[in-house]
Amino acid sequence: MTLQLAVSIEQMKLAGMTPADRAAVLTSWTDGAADIIASHGDDVLYRGPHKGDTAKVFTVLARAITALSYTPGGLTFAGQHFCADHTICRAADTTGN
């Protein structure tokens, strides 16, 4: 539930932006996200060794999911589906993209 809420909040922050502005923000969000999640993803499940570690990795994960939620079809992660526009998401499903 916390991840759904975090992604929803991040989506609201991006909703009023132009596609170009959104792309710039999403690029900066995802820069290095894969390395952080791969190296420290366990901090989300098990408390990180230093204060703030868990929050940092959780924030990066939520922002990466938000970035991917704007792609056609969205994404499914941990059994939850995330998409910014479900109409586009359903259209992608029917076209096989």
N, CA and C atoms as an extended XYZ file, in Angstrom:
291
Properties=species:S:1:pos:R:3:atomname:S:1:resname:S:1:resid:I:1 pbc="F F F"
N         0.828       -1.201        0.000 N   MET     1
C         0.000        0.000        0.000 CA  MET     1
C         0.871        1.263        0.000 C   MET     1
N         1.967        1.238        0.713 N   THR     2
C         2.829        2.411        0.773 CA  THR     2
C         3.420        2.725       -0.592 C   THR     2
N         3.803        1.689       -1.333 N   LEU     3
C         4.359        1.894       -2.664 CA  LEU     3
C         3.311        2.481       -3.602 C   LEU     3
N         2.075        1.984       -3.541 N   GLN     4
C         1.007        2.534       -4.376 CA  GLN     4
C         0.802        4.014       -4.083 C   GLN     4
N         0.799        4.366       -2.819 N   LEU     5
C         0.616        5.759       -2.426 CA  LEU     5
C         1.781        6.624       -2.911 C   LEU     5
N         2.997        6.144       -2.722 N   ALA     6
C         4.171        6.911       -3.145 CA  ALA     6
C         4.170        7.145       -4.650 C   ALA     6
N         3.827        6.125       -5.420 N   VAL     7
C         3.783        6.277       -6.878 CA  VAL     7
C         2.656        7.238       -7.272 C   VAL     7
N         1.514        7.132       -6.623 N   SER     8
C         0.398        8.045       -6.925 CA  SER     8
C         0.782        9.501       -6.667 C   SER     8
N         1.488        9.743       -5.589 N   ILE     9
C         1.926       11.108       -5.270 CA  ILE     9
C         2.912       11.607       -6.316 C   ILE     9
N         3.857       10.761       -6.699 N   GLU    10
C         4.833       11.154       -7.721 CA  GLU    10
C         4.140       11.410       -9.061 C   GLU    10
N         3.135       10.606       -9.398 N   GLN    11
C         2.393       10.821      -10.648 CA  GLN    11
C         1.675       12.158      -10.632 C   GLN    11
N         1.114       12.535       -9.495 N   MET    12
C         0.429       13.831       -9.396 CA  MET    12
C         1.411       14.982       -9.597 C   MET    12
N         2.634       14.820       -9.126 N   LYS    13
C         3.652       15.858       -9.310 CA  LYS    13
C         3.974       16.053      -10.785 C   LYS    13
N         3.927       14.961      -11.549 N   LEU    14
C         4.281       15.030      -12.961 CA  LEU    14
C         3.108       15.369      -13.871 C   LEU    14
N         1.893       15.208      -13.395 N   ALA    15
C         0.708       15.333      -14.246 CA  ALA    15
C         0.586       16.690      -14.922 C   ALA    15
N         0.930       17.764      -14.255 N   GLY    16
C         0.778       19.102      -14.822 CA  GLY    16
C         1.926       19.549      -15.708 C   GLY    16
N         2.929       18.718      -15.860 N   MET    17
C         4.095       19.086      -16.657 CA  MET    17
C         3.870       18.789      -18.132 C   MET    17
N         4.618       19.504      -18.965 N   THR    18
C         4.596       19.189      -20.383 CA  THR    18
C         5.339       17.860      -20.579 C   THR    18
N         5.068       17.163      -21.675 N   PRO    19
C         5.801       15.908      -21.913 CA  PRO    19
C         7.321       16.096      -21.928 C   PRO    19
N         7.807       17.210      -22.469 N   ALA    20
C         9.262       17.462      -22.502 CA  ALA    20
C         9.821       17.647      -21.094 C   ALA    20
N         9.104       18.424      -20.265 N   ASP    21
C         9.541       18.621      -18.878 CA  ASP    21
C         9.495       17.316      -18.104 C   ASP    21
N         8.434       16.549      -18.332 N   ARG    22
C         8.292       15.259      -17.666 CA  ARG    22
C         9.433       14.322      -18.061 C   ARG    22
N         9.792       14.325      -19.344 N   ALA    23
C        10.881       13.466      -19.812 CA  ALA    23
C        12.195       13.850      -19.135 C   ALA    23
N        12.439       15.150      -18.990 N   ALA    24
C        13.671       15.606      -18.338 CA  ALA    24
C        13.712       15.180      -16.874 C   ALA    24
N        12.596       15.318      -16.184 N   VAL    25
C        12.536       14.915      -14.786 CA  VAL    25
C        12.686       13.410      -14.657 C   VAL    25
N        11.995       12.665      -15.505 N   LEU    26
C        12.061       11.211      -15.418 CA  LEU    26
C        13.466       10.712      -15.708 C   LEU    26
N        14.148       11.358      -16.643 N   THR    27
C        15.523       10.957      -16.948 CA  THR    27
C        16.418       11.169      -15.735 C   THR    27
N        16.253       12.299      -15.064 N   SER    28
C        17.087       12.553      -13.884 CA  SER    28
C        16.737       11.600      -12.750 C   SER    28
N        15.459       11.224      -12.636 N   TRP    29
C        15.059       10.285      -11.586 CA  TRP    29
C        15.656        8.909      -11.800 C   TRP    29
N        15.672        8.463      -13.048 N   THR    30
C        16.098        7.094      -13.311 CA  THR    30
C        17.610        6.971      -13.435 C   THR    30
N        18.314        8.097      -13.508 N   ASP    31
C        19.769        8.063      -13.619 CA  ASP    31
C        20.364        7.426      -12.365 C   ASP    31
N        20.962        6.270      -12.521 N   GLY    32
C        21.570        5.579      -11.394 CA  GLY    32
C        20.609        4.750      -10.568 C   GLY    32
N        19.313        4.802      -10.881 N   ALA    33
C        18.331        4.072      -10.080 CA  ALA    33
C        18.592        2.568      -10.112 C   ALA    33
N        18.940        2.050      -11.274 N   ALA    34
C        19.174        0.605      -11.391 CA  ALA    34
C        20.313        0.167      -10.477 C   ALA    34
N        21.384        0.947      -10.435 N   ASP    35
C        22.508        0.600       -9.566 CA  ASP    35
C        22.118        0.649       -8.090 C   ASP    35
N        21.378        1.674       -7.718 N   ILE    36
C        20.973        1.811       -6.313 CA  ILE    36
C        20.042        0.674       -5.915 C   ILE    36
N        19.059        0.381       -6.766 N   ILE    37
C        18.103       -0.684       -6.449 CA  ILE    37
C        18.807       -2.038       -6.417 C   ILE    37
N        19.689       -2.281       -7.393 N   ALA    38
C        20.400       -3.566       -7.436 CA  ALA    38
C        21.344       -3.738       -6.251 C   ALA    38
N        21.993       -2.668       -5.850 N   SER    39
C        22.977       -2.754       -4.765 CA  SER    39
C        22.366       -2.695       -3.371 C   SER    39
N        21.232       -1.994       -3.262 N   HIS    40
C        20.669       -1.750       -1.927 CA  HIS    40
C        19.186       -2.069       -1.820 C   HIS    40
N        18.646       -2.804       -2.787 N   GLY    41
C        17.222       -3.140       -2.758 CA  GLY    41
C        16.801       -3.883       -1.505 C   GLY    41
N        17.717       -4.658       -0.935 N   ASP    42
C        17.384       -5.385        0.289 CA  ASP    42
C        17.131       -4.445        1.466 C   ASP    42
N        17.602       -3.194        1.368 N   ASP    43
C        17.342       -2.226        2.442 CA  ASP    43
C        15.858       -1.904        2.560 C   ASP    43
N        15.100       -2.108        1.470 N   VAL    44
C        13.655       -1.879        1.525 CA  VAL    44
C        12.983       -2.996        2.324 C   VAL    44
N        13.478       -4.205        2.152 N   LEU    45
C        12.893       -5.350        2.867 CA  LEU    45
C        13.411       -5.476        4.294 C   LEU    45
N        14.683       -5.214        4.451 N   TYR    46
C        15.340       -5.328        5.759 CA  TYR    46
C        15.989       -3.998        6.055 C   TYR    46
N        15.775       -3.497        7.191 N   ARG    47
C        16.260       -2.170        7.551 CA  ARG    47
C        17.731       -1.980        7.161 C   ARG    47
N        18.013       -0.855        6.524 N   GLY    48
C        19.381       -0.544        6.114 CA  GLY    48
C        20.272       -0.322        7.323 C   GLY    48
N        21.590       -0.471        7.142 N   PRO    49
C        22.510       -0.360        8.268 CA  PRO    49
C        22.655        1.061        8.819 C   PRO    49
N        22.331        2.052        8.025 N   HIS    50
C        22.469        3.438        8.467 CA  HIS    50
C        21.118        4.141        8.403 C   HIS    50
N        20.945        5.107        9.266 N   LYS    51
C        19.703        5.869        9.300 CA  LYS    51
C        19.461        6.519        7.939 C   LYS    51
N        18.264        6.337        7.398 N   GLY    52
C        17.879        6.933        6.136 CA  GLY    52
C        18.107        6.050        4.921 C   GLY    52
N        18.849        4.937        5.073 N   ASP    53
C        19.125        4.054        3.934 CA  ASP    53
C        17.850        3.503        3.323 C   ASP    53
N        16.962        3.016        4.166 N   THR    54
C        15.722        2.409        3.679 CA  THR    54
C        14.875        3.443        2.944 C   THR    54
N        14.744        4.625        3.494 N   ALA    55
C        13.948        5.682        2.866 CA  ALA    55
C        14.537        6.085        1.518 C   ALA    55
N        15.856        6.165        1.432 N   LYS    56
C        16.500        6.563        0.176 CA  LYS    56
C        16.207        5.552       -0.924 C   LYS    56
N        16.380        4.276       -0.628 N   VAL    57
C        16.164        3.246       -1.645 CA  VAL    57
C        14.683        3.158       -2.011 C   VAL    57
N        13.801        3.276       -1.023 N   PHE    58
C        12.363        3.244       -1.291 CA  PHE    58
C        11.972        4.392       -2.218 C   PHE    58
N        12.504        5.576       -1.984 N   THR    59
C        12.203        6.736       -2.815 CA  THR    59
C        12.685        6.523       -4.247 C   THR    59
N        13.882        5.990       -4.408 N   VAL    60
C        14.407        5.711       -5.745 CA  VAL    60
C        13.530        4.679       -6.446 C   VAL    60
N        13.128        3.642       -5.725 N   LEU    61
C        12.264        2.609       -6.295 CA  LEU    61
C        10.919        3.197       -6.731 C   LEU    61
N        10.308        3.999       -5.870 N   ALA    62
C         9.013        4.605       -6.203 CA  ALA    62
C         9.131        5.529       -7.408 C   ALA    62
N        10.212        6.290       -7.492 N   ARG    63
C        10.403        7.204       -8.620 CA  ARG    63
C        10.666        6.441       -9.913 C   ARG    63
N        11.410        5.355       -9.828 N   ALA    64
C        11.658        4.539      -11.023 CA  ALA    64
C        10.357        3.916      -11.522 C   ALA    64
N         9.537        3.429      -10.599 N   ILE    65
C         8.239        2.865      -10.983 CA  ILE    65
C         7.364        3.952      -11.595 C   ILE    65
N         7.403        5.148      -11.027 N   THR    66
C         6.636        6.262      -11.584 CA  THR    66
C         7.089        6.563      -13.004 C   THR    66
N         8.379        6.607      -13.230 N   ALA    67
C         8.900        6.867      -14.569 CA  ALA    67
C         8.386        5.816      -15.541 C   ALA    67
N         8.407        4.573      -15.146 N   LEU    68
C         7.946        3.495      -16.017 CA  LEU    68
C         6.429        3.473      -16.161 C   LEU    68
N         5.721        4.047      -15.204 N   SER    69
C         4.257        4.066      -15.295 CA  SER    69
C         3.764        4.957      -16.430 C   SER    69
N         4.617        5.847      -16.922 N   TYR    70
C         4.249        6.717      -18.044 CA  TYR    70
C         4.503        6.073      -19.397 C   TYR    70
N         5.070        4.883      -19.431 N   THR    71
C         5.269        4.186      -20.701 CA  THR    71
C         3.962        3.512      -21.105 C   THR    71
N         3.707        3.352      -22.409 N   PRO    72
C         2.479        2.676      -22.839 CA  PRO    72
C         2.411        1.263      -22.250 C   PRO    72
N         1.324        0.977      -21.598 N   GLY    73
C         1.153       -0.325      -20.966 CA  GLY    73
C         1.552       -0.346      -19.508 C   GLY    73
N         2.246        0.708      -19.056 N   GLY    74
C         2.663        0.767      -17.659 CA  GLY    74
C         3.592       -0.380      -17.314 C   GLY    74
N         3.549       -0.813      -16.062 N   LEU    75
C         4.333       -1.962      -15.649 CA  LEU    75
C         3.672       -2.655      -14.478 C   LEU    75
N         4.021       -3.907      -14.306 N   THR    76
C         3.567       -4.671      -13.148 CA  THR    76
C         4.795       -5.017      -12.335 C   THR    76
N         4.757       -4.685      -11.061 N   PHE    77
C         5.868       -4.933      -10.149 CA  PHE    77
C         5.311       -5.466       -8.846 C   PHE    77
N         5.853       -6.555       -8.387 N   ALA    78
C         5.439       -7.164       -7.116 CA  ALA    78
C         3.934       -7.417       -7.073 C   ALA    78
N         3.390       -7.837       -8.209 N   GLY    79
C         1.972       -8.163       -8.277 CA  GLY    79
C         1.034       -6.966       -8.357 C   GLY    79
N         1.594       -5.754       -8.478 N   GLN    80
C         0.789       -4.541       -8.567 CA  GLN    80
C         1.023       -3.896       -9.928 C   GLN    80
N        -0.050       -3.389      -10.531 N   HIS    81
C         0.069       -2.732      -11.828 CA  HIS    81
C         0.092       -1.228      -11.625 C   HIS    81
N         1.030       -0.573      -12.303 N   PHE    82
C         1.187        0.875      -12.219 CA  PHE    82
C         1.141        1.458      -13.624 C   PHE    82
N         0.244        2.414      -13.855 N   CYS    83
C         0.204        3.130      -15.122 CA  CYS    83
C        -0.347        4.530      -14.865 C   CYS    83
N         0.144        5.484      -15.640 N   ALA    84
C        -0.288        6.869      -15.476 CA  ALA    84
C        -1.626        7.125      -16.140 C   ALA    84
N        -1.911        6.395      -17.212 N   ASP    85
C        -3.172        6.557      -17.931 CA  ASP    85
C        -3.665        5.170      -18.331 C   ASP    85
N        -4.669        4.690      -17.632 N   HIS    86
C        -5.127        3.324      -17.867 CA  HIS    86
C        -5.753        3.144      -19.252 C   HIS    86
N        -6.251        4.203      -19.864 N   THR    87
C        -6.792        4.115      -21.221 CA  THR    87
C        -5.680        3.733      -22.197 C   THR    87
N        -4.537        4.397      -22.095 N   ILE    88
C        -3.390        4.068      -22.932 CA  ILE    88
C        -2.882        2.667      -22.616 C   ILE    88
N        -2.937        2.321      -21.357 N   CYS    89
C        -2.497        1.002      -20.911 CA  CYS    89
C        -3.336       -0.101      -21.549 C   CYS    89
N        -4.638        0.052      -21.525 N   ARG    90
C        -5.518       -0.943      -22.134 CA  ARG    90
C        -5.332       -1.018      -23.646 C   ARG    90
N        -5.112        0.137      -24.284 N   ALA    91
C        -4.876        0.163      -25.727 CA  ALA    91
C        -3.594       -0.582      -26.087 C   ALA    91
N        -2.557       -0.421      -25.274 N   ALA    92
C        -1.292       -1.126      -25.507 CA  ALA    92
C        -1.492       -2.629      -25.379 C   ALA    92
N        -2.321       -3.044      -24.424 N   ASP    93
C        -2.599       -4.476      -24.245 CA  ASP    93
C        -3.280       -5.071      -25.461 C   ASP    93
N        -4.200       -4.317      -26.084 N   THR    94
C        -4.939       -4.862      -27.222 CA  THR    94
C        -4.138       -4.867      -28.508 C   THR    94
N        -3.105       -3.999      -28.589 N   THR    95
C        -2.285       -3.975      -29.794 CA  THR    95
C        -1.062       -4.869      -29.673 C   THR    95
N        -0.825       -5.411      -28.493 N   GLY    96
C         0.305       -6.300      -28.295 CA  GLY    96
C         1.624       -5.609      -28.068 C   GLY    96
N         1.597       -4.305      -27.747 N   ASN    97
C         2.845       -3.570      -27.480 CA  ASN    97
C         3.288       -3.778      -26.067 C   ASN    97
